[in-house]
């Protein structure tokens, strides 16, 4: 399969806004994530905007990496907690997605983050690792940790609950998702 070439999207971002809905019908969550990791599908626009990428995926476990930068700082000179929460939400939500069959979606219904220490640009690249705790018919839970890629130092950890739902017959993820989506 050839590598994904970005198409002009809304606002000239160069990134498609969402994946073709038929991909969710044809591929399992694990297959989709493997295609994303390998660059054969576009990543979520939020990953491009906030500067993080999918680096590892297996059944029930997903890893994203990002590099904190001063452009992500709050007024106190540390990385804004929302950036950390977004990386963890992505890792945990995608850990759930990695276990879902074709034709099934998930969306975050609850997110809890515990910040352990401040994060700054000089701390270097970080890894957000998400892993599944429970997968049921309608609800899944996962946990995650954000730590230094080089030194393993923990910066934050969290937990999520995700609603598991079938792909709507009329098409894409937007048709049935009501909560925030981590994919």
Helices and strands as residue ranges (DSSP letters): G 10-12, H 21-26, H 29-37, H 45-50, E 52-58, E 61-67, G 70-72, H 81-97, E 104-115, G 121-123, E 125-135, E 139-148, E 154-166, G 173-175
